Amino acid sequence: MATATKKPKIEEEKSGLEPLECFLRWCDSVKLTLSDKVYLSKSGTVAEYGMLAKENIEEGHELFSIPRGALLHQGTTKVKKVLDEGKKYLESASGWVPLLLSLLYEYTSSQSHWKPYLSLWPDFSKLDQPMFWSDKECDDLLRGTGIPEAVKTDLEKLQEEYTNVVLPFMKSHPELWDPEKHNLELYKNLVAFIMAYSFQEPVHEEDDDEDEKEPNSPMMVPMADMLNHVSKHNANLEYTPECLKMVSIHPIKKGEEVFNTYGQMANWQLLHMYGFTEPFPNNINETADIPMNSAHSEPDRRLFEEKWKMLCQMEVVGENSAFIFSQSGCLTYNELYTTLKVLCMSPQEFKEFSDNEGWEEDDEDDDKMEQELSFDGMVALSRDWKYLLHTAAFLTLASYHENIEADRKLLEDQEAVELNSRQRRSLHVRYGQKNILQRIFNITKPLAK
């Protein structure tokens, strides 16, 4: 019986082909199917790579299909056996170590099955998350947004994970990894690569399964990771047992870009994780965080601290927790409602509350809390509640370098002042957050007597 001739492994250096052409040939070899109605391009898209419509596309059209064997993760890598055998040594807070070790091996192996795919990123120089910015640049451009603090935590955990988990494991397998080549700098680049390009398959909960399932590990999904994100996207990735499919969820006109979604992501999350933002006001998922642990009207600071400690014990808040507001109101309305209720108690009410160790039963209506802490409902809040929210919004706005008017002017004149890409993206983050904070500040402003 005749068998199909194996295609030779495509190597960009030998073939002289462009990386994108090598990748497309590799896609054919792994039976990744691409619709005739779309094509990959390096021009006419919002980022380095993207997908465009060759002709009008109807809703529900399958744009491409990726067999599970073409996915890159710890279950498909050449070093799978070693990773499986050493599983107990690879546990970490991130849960990414097996995939990172897979990428360290595959990215530097000239014989890697995924070489045409990974060659699309020859040196990771296009990655530009704030983890690659200087401390000064992060502080100058992003103070108040929460990103500098998140980056600091990321880098500390990254170094700890590499030193305590990855490095010892690599040293125990010198035939596969070389710490000189697979160093901390490459590890950091691959962490950023996973942040920006990996996918995590949703966990499907069974109706009769009482135990909460662990989230699935991240994986690299060739082709899908070349689609760019907008909040008002026109395609979705679907998961089946045999393959992953990108399907249009709206009609797409000829020449338009095909956009996937990375989830409901505010601009600060997009910049932190992926290195880009949506221009203001395009991001419908914009949010702003408001800490409440400094906003109080108590003449007795000690009483406020006792109230906050009680809220921590009730697990309503953390020591430095903040409440999240979207463009329509508070998303964490349940926690904020309880917090405002406790913080505004009189000393006698709080004593009775403490003696009772909180409420015996929460009889507050969920819909009522959501409505009262929406921007439409906040107008009718009590004077004390408004004061706390007003003070918290004021303090949060004051934590940025510039006020909202300075950023508004910069946003209007950004072409004239020639902002670089980091300045422009940071501006989108800051102004989106400040716009929400300013709205809270205005709604809760005390009425003039």
N, C-alpha and C positions, 0 to 999 in steps of 0.2 A: 504494500500500500504506500503510495507516494505521500510525502509530508511536505508542508510548506517550507520554503527556504527561509532560514532565519535572516532577518535584516541585520547588517553589521551595525555595531554600536556607533552612533554618530558622535564625532568629536569635533567640536567647533574649530580647534586649531588646525586639524588636518583637512577639514572640508572647506574652510574658508567662508563658510556660511555665517550670516548674521545670527546672533543668539536667538532672536525671535523665530527665525526660520528653522533653526536646529530644534527649538522647543516644539514647534508645530509638527515636525517630522516625528519627533519622539511621541507626541500625542497620538499620531496614527499608529505607531508601533505598539502602544499599550491599549489600543482600541478606545481611546477617548474620542467621542464623536462630537463634532461641532456643526451646528446648523449652517446651511448655505446662506441664511439670511443675516448672519453677523460675521464680523472679522475683528481680529486684534489689531491695534494700531498704537504707534508712538506719537501720533499727532492728532489734533482735534479732540483730545481728551483732557480731563482736569488734572491728570498726573502723568508720570512717565509712560505707563502703559494703561490701556483701557480697551473696552469693546464698543464697537459702533454697529448700527443697523445698516445693512446693505439695501434693504427695502423695508416697506411697512411690515410690522410684525403684530399679529393679533394677540389678544390676551390668552394665556394658557399655552403658548408655544414653548416647546422644549428647546432652549438655546444651546445647551451642551449637556453631555452625560459623562460622568467620570467613574469608571469601574473601581471598586474598592481596592483592588490590587495596585492601583496607581497612586494611592494615597501614601504619604510618607509619615510613618510613626513608629513607635517601638515594636509594633507587631509585624511590620513589613521590612524593616531595615536588615541589612546583612548581619548586624551584630545582635540580632534578636535573641539568640540562644544565650549569649553572655549576659544580656540585660535581664532575661528571665531568671537565670541562675543566681544573679546578684540582686534580685528585687529587694530583699530586706535591707540592703546597704544603700539603697537609692531613695529612701523616703526623705521628703523635705516638705517645708511649708508650702512651696509653690506647686509641687506635684509635677513640675516640668522636667526634672532631671533626666528621666529616660529618653524623652524626645530630644533634649539638648545633647546628650551623649550620642544619640543617633545622628543628629545633624553635624556634630563635631567630626564624626567618622565619615559620613557621606559627603559632606561639603569639601573635604580635603582629599578624598579618594579619586584618583584619575579613572578608576574603573567603576565608579558608582552608577547604579542603574538610573539614578535621578540627576546625573551630571547635566544633561541638556536643560533640565528644569532649574537647577540651582545656579547654572551659569548665567541666568538672567540677572543675577545679583553678584557681579564679579568681585566687588570689594565692600559692599554695604555702604558705600559713600553717600547713597541717596537717603539713607535712614537719617531722620533729623528730629527725633523725639527730644524733649528737654533734658533727657538723661545724658545727651551729648553736648549740652550747652555748658558754659562756665557758670560757676556759682553767682558771679556778678550779673551775668546776663539774665539768669533765672530770676534773681531778686529785682533787677531793674524793670523787667518786662512783666513778671508774673506774680509779684508780691500781692497777697490778698486773695489769690485765686485758689489756693490749696495745692497747686502743682509743685512748687519748690519743696514742700514738706513731703509730698508723695514720692518725688524723685529721690530725695535723701534716703527715705526708707527703702526704696527699691535698690539703690546702689549698695546700701549696707547689707541687705539680705542677699543680694547677688554675690557679693564678695565672700560672705560667710558660707553660702551654699557651695561656691566653687572650692573654697579652701578646705571645708570640713567634709564634704560629700563627694564632689566630682573628682578632685585631685587625687585623693587616696584610691578611688576606684580605678582611675586611669593608670596610676602607678602599679596597680596589681594586674594590669593587662597591657604590658608594654608592646605587645605584638599588634595592638589595635590603636592605641592612643599614645601620643608623645607630648608631654607637658610643655616642651619647648615650642611645638607647633600649635598644640591645642591649649593655648594660654588664656589668661584672664581677659585680654583684649578681644580675642575671637569669641570667647564665651559671652562677653557683654554684647557684642554685635549680634550674636545668635539669639540672645534673650530679646533684644529689640526686634529682631526678625520675627520671632514667635509672637511678640506683642502685636506687631503690625499686620502679620499675614496669616496666622494660624486660625483654625476653626475648632469649635468645640461642639460636638454633636449633643443635642438636647437629650436629657434623660427622660425616658418614657415611663411614668409611674403606672403601675398596675392598680386597678380599682381595689383589689383585695390585699395590696401590699402595704402593711402598716409601717414598715421600716423605711426611713428616708434613704434613697439611694445616693451613693457618692457621685459627684459630677464626673463626666467622661473626661479623659485626658485630651489635651489639645493635639491637633494633627495638621499637617501641611496638605493643602488640597490644590494641586496644580490646576491652572486655568481659572478656578473660582477666585483665587487670591489676586487675580489681575483685574478684577472688576472693582471699580471705585464705589464709594459710599456717598449717599445723600439721605437725609431723613425722609424725603418724599421719593422713595425709590420705585423702580418699575420692574424689579425681578426679585425672586426669592430662591434660596437654596433648599431643596427638598432631599430628605434622607430616606433611602429604601435599603433593604437587606443586600441588594446586589450592587447598587451604585448611588451616586449623588447626582442630582439633576438641578440645573438652573432653569427656572421657568418664569416667563414673563407674567406679571400680575396686572399689567395695564397695557393697552396698545402702545407700541413704540414706533415713531415715525422714522422714515428713511433719513439717515444722517445723524440721528440722535444717539447719545451715549446710553449704554445699558448700565444701570446702577443697581448694585446689591445693597443690602443693609447690614451693618455690623451690630444692629440692635438699637434700642432707644438711648442714644448717646448724646450727652451735652457736649458743648465745644471743649470744655476743660478735659473731659474724658477722651475725646478724639485727639486732642493735642498731646496729652500725656501718653496715651497708648499707641497712637498711629502716626503722630507727627503732622497732622493737618487739621483744619477747621472748616466749617461752612461759614461763608460770609454772613454777617448780620444783615437782615433778620431771618435768613433762610432756615435756620435750624429750629424746627418746631419742638425739639426735645431739650431746649436750653433749661438749665437749672441754676440755682444759687443756694449756697448753704448759709444758715444763720446760727452761730453759736448763741446760747442763752445763758451760759454760766457766768457772764459778767454783767448781764442786763438785769438790774434789780432796783427796786424802789425802797428797800428796807433801810431804815436808819440804823438798824442793828445788823451789821454784816454777819455776825455770828448766827442770827436766825436764818438768814438766807443760806448760809453754808449748811445748816442743819436740814433745811428743806431740800437742798440739792443732794445731800448725802442720802436722804430718804428716797428720793427719786432714783438714785443709783442702786440702792438696795432693792427697790421694786423692779429694777432692770428696765425702767422707762428710758433712762439716759445713761451715758457713760460719763466718765470724768470730764472729758473735753468734747462731748458729742454735739453735733449741730443738727438743725432741722432743715429739710430740703424743700425748697419752693420751686414750682414750675411757673410757666407763664399764665397759669389759671389759679394758682393758690398753693397751699401746703400739701405736699405728697405724703409727708409723715404726720398727718393730721391727728392720728390717734395719740401718738406720743406727745405732740405739742399741746394738744388739748389738756391732757393730764398734767403736763408740766405747768402750764399757765394756771390751771385750777389750784395746784398745790402752792405755787409761788405767790399767789394772790390771797392765800388764806390769812386770816387774822391770827395773832399769836394763840388765842384760845382755840380757834378752829384747828390750827395745826397741832396743838397739844392733844386734842381729842383724836385727831387723825393718827398721830404717832402712837398714842396709847392703844388704839385699835389695830395698829400695824397695817394701816392702809384701809381701803374699802373692802368690806366683806364680799361685795358683789358689784361688778361694774354694770350699772344699769343705763349707761349713756348709749344713745342710738348712734351707730356708725355713720349713717347718712347725715345725721344732724351735725356731727363733728366735722365731717368733710365740707358741708355747706357753710358752716360758720367760719371755717378757716380758709375758704376760697376768697378770691379778691372781691367777689360780689358780696359775700357774707361778712367780711371783716369790718365793713363800715358800721355794722350794728353791734360790734363787740363792746364789752364794758370798758369804762375808762381805764381801769387798772390793767386789763389785758392789752389794750391798745398802747398804753405807756410802755409796757415791757417790750412789745414788738417794735415800737418806734425807736426805743433806746437800742435794741439789738441791731436793727437795720442801720442806725446811725453809726454805731461802733464798727460794724462790718464794712460799711462804705469808707470809713476813716482808715481802714487797714491797708487800702491800696495806696500806691505812690501818688496818683493823680485823681482829681475828682471827676465826676461823670461829665461835666461840661468840657473839660480838657479833652477827654476821650471822644466825646461827640464831635468836637471841632476837628480832631485828628481823623475821625472816620469820614467826615465830609471832605477833608482836604488831603486824604491819603495819597492820591496820585500826585498832587502838587508837591508834597513834602518827600516823595520818593521813599516810602518805607520799604525795608527789605522784607524777605518772606517771614522771618522770625518776628519782626516787629508787627507785621500785618496780622499774622495768626494770633499773636498775643493780644492785640487790640480787639479782635473778634471775641476772644474769651472774656476779657475784662469788661467790655461794653455789654455783652449779653448778660453777664452776671449783675452788673451795676444797674442795668435797666429794670431787672426784677426787684433788686433791693430798693431802688428809688421808688418803685411803685408801692412797696410795703411801707416805706417811710412816709409817703404822701397820704396813703389811705389812713394811716394810724396817727396822723398829725393832730395834736389837740386843737379843738375848735377855739377860735378867738372869742374872748368874753366881750 
